[in-house]
Amino acid sequence: MTTARTGRPPLWRDVRVLRVAFQVAVLGIIALVLGTLVGNVQANSERLGIPTGFEYLDNPAQFPIPDSEFRPTQPVRDALVEGLANTLRVVVLGIVMATVLGVLVGIGRLSGNWLVRTAARVYVEILRNIPVFVLIVFAYFALALTAFPAISEAWEPLGLAVFSNRGVVVPWVDGGIAPLVVGGVVATVLAFGLSRWRTAVADRTGAPAHTVRFAVPAVVLVMVAAWLLSGLALSVPDREASSVSGGIRMTPEYFAIFFGLVVYTASHIAEIVRGSIQAVDRGQVEAASALALSGSQRLRYIVLPQSFRIAVPPIGNQYLNLSKNSTLGTAVGYFELARVTSISVGNGAPAVPSYLLLLGIFLVLSLTLSFGVNVVNRRLALVER
Amino acid sequence: MSATPSPALVWLRRNLFRSPADGILTVVSAVVVATVLYRTARFVAVTGRWEIIEVNLRLLMVGRFPDIHLPRVSISLAVAAFVGGLVAGVVHRRQVAAGTSAVAHLGTGRRALDLLERFWPVLAGAALLLALSRTTGPWVTVAGALAAGMAGRLIGARLPAVVHPGVVLGAVITPFALVAYLADAVGWDGWGGLMLNVFMAVASIILCFPLGVLAALGRRSTLPAVRWVSTAYIELFRGVPLFVLLLMSGAALGFFVPVDAAPGRVVRAIVVFTLFTGAYMAEIVRGGLQSLPKGQPEAARALGLSPTKVTFLIVLPQALRNVIPAQVGQLISLFKDTTLAGFALGLFELLNVSRSITSQDAFRGQPLLPEVLAFVALLFWIGSYTMARESQRLERKLGVGER
């Protein structure tokens, strides 16, 4: 006979003790590793006489950034701001264009038209399986610098744009973008309000909501008004011999990174769009047919809202990938953040703080993007009972 | 009334001209498709000058691997093909035994067609390489690899369904042995071309696997400290660009390690790829863990298994099986991302080779980069496309998403 076990078990078998001990051990190891790394950085920097702080941000950058107001005498800090602006220029426009192209191709893959379906499929299967870096390098060296003609014999499709090896010039609004941005915000708010109102009316009276019929003209009206206010001018590029006036110019570098990122990301988005439309339960479509909804009504009210819910998280991931891949602009000479950082390091800025700052900026950018995606996702998520 | 229209007309009507709008769509896209096809065909057959690839085929494939050691590459390929065939044979046999094989009931001809349908890009790529080659080396290599692969497949299918542990051990050790065998001739930093891309991708995916599983388990742990550390690692590495990490490992790694302990460039690249992919792998594994019904670990606990045993015998095997296709997807993007190491670290991988050979004396000043890049893109496409299709096949087979 043994005595009844009433006391605590020995320490090395007590789960409560073990849990704490294990966590302390894990934290200890992590602290040790990080401590060693920081110690090494300090020791190596002291040995080489390189500062570890961020004072270098106030030193003059000593390198120019093409196509900007930036002067080499300005501090590194300003160069980074300019680089961030260039990064955002690619990321924001890239996300918009990749979404448009991706959704078009994705819907094309489900088209009843054999030619469209096949072309979309070939586009996706080819571009999705080629490294984005190869696409960007190809777009720069093979398209922008080689295949595009000299400025004296530039391509001018429909007289709207000018393609040459000096870059691509596309039409742009005169008098700056500010009125259009304001107009866009107003239009968005208006469209949102209208759709709320129409939905409420539909809920109360049972009449058709016709959200689109109200929102689209409102948005068009506001945007046209904004354009009129901004001076009514659309600046179309005009080439005379070897000089182009008007429009807005994409440098070959910008074109390469933008084109590469857009066609690559669009191929992934297309796959997501197709998959999410096909993932909607067949029973939903059948039920909608049984309720005598027409083809477009089935798509508009039953299929698309549900597929949207499935598509948002993976498309958000693609946006994140696009923003991170924008650093590849470095390799084609586009002055985005990573290139500004690596050049300033080459010009004597301390490497460790410079790159940590770069990582930090991208971390913030990624978190902001995924926060935005999460907000959309939460609004769309099913409310489980 | 006209007679019954011919089937071709019916097909055209149904698939291309169902309505006026559909007809316009067809015509417009036909113009676009025809332009693209014409330009591509003209580039491949008329304007493209492919001599640069014939001359530099070896640089593109194996970089500056010395002549006398090239047989090692051929032997390694043959051994890898043999082991691959062996595994495929054993898997086939087990499937036949379990009655889950999709091809066992088909005749030899149909099975050959099935293989052709699955691997035509690889076969076509090998044929293209042979057509471009000016020496006998590639012929010997391809023939050897094919023969070894078939031999392995035949032997594998004759092994007993319950495989001797020695065979399993051999198959697991082979990649490491081959790497040691090749590195014995020339150190990693002397490798190059496609070989280096494949090596970096395979090495990193193998190394990141335990890391990813650990981080995924850690993120779901009940111990807060473990959870925080795992989450911090995952979110940190998923939030920053791979390219910046590679640049940093080139420019700033020297500061983080003691003097004279800085590793070689290939090791740096593999470490970065491993840490980066490990974070993604962790999220994939976490998805697999979450998809597992709660009843599984609960039943295991009820049977009296310890938490460790529940994790390693019940939870992980099922979770990992469910996420194999996603892991293949990760391998594909890793394979494509190995091109970043060329620019960031100056490694002589495929994309870097292609940029450097256009500045050779014989080709300088001629815009030949389009040709070389098209060839490089084709090689990557063959690898990625084949893996993607195999992964879809596996997905259907595992019935992922159907339960």
Interface residues (C-beta under 8 A of the other chain):
Chain A: R19 F22 Q23 V24 V26 L27 I30 L37 N40 V41 A43 N44 S45 R47 G112 N113 W114 L115 V116 A119 E125 I126 R128 N129 I130 P131 V132 F133 V134 L135 V137 F138 F141 A142 T146 A147 L320 K324 N325 T327 L328 T330 A331 A338 S342 V345 A351 V352 S354 Y355 L358 L359 F362 L363 S366 L367
Chain B: N15 L16 R18 D22 L25 T26 S29 A30 V32 V33 L223 P224 A225 V226 V229 L236 R238 G239 V240 P241 L242 F243 V244 L245 L247 M248 A251 A252 G254 F255 F256 V257 P258 V259 I332 K336 D337 T339 L340 F343 L351 R355 P367 L369 P370 L373 A374 V376 A377 F380 W381 S384 Y385 A388
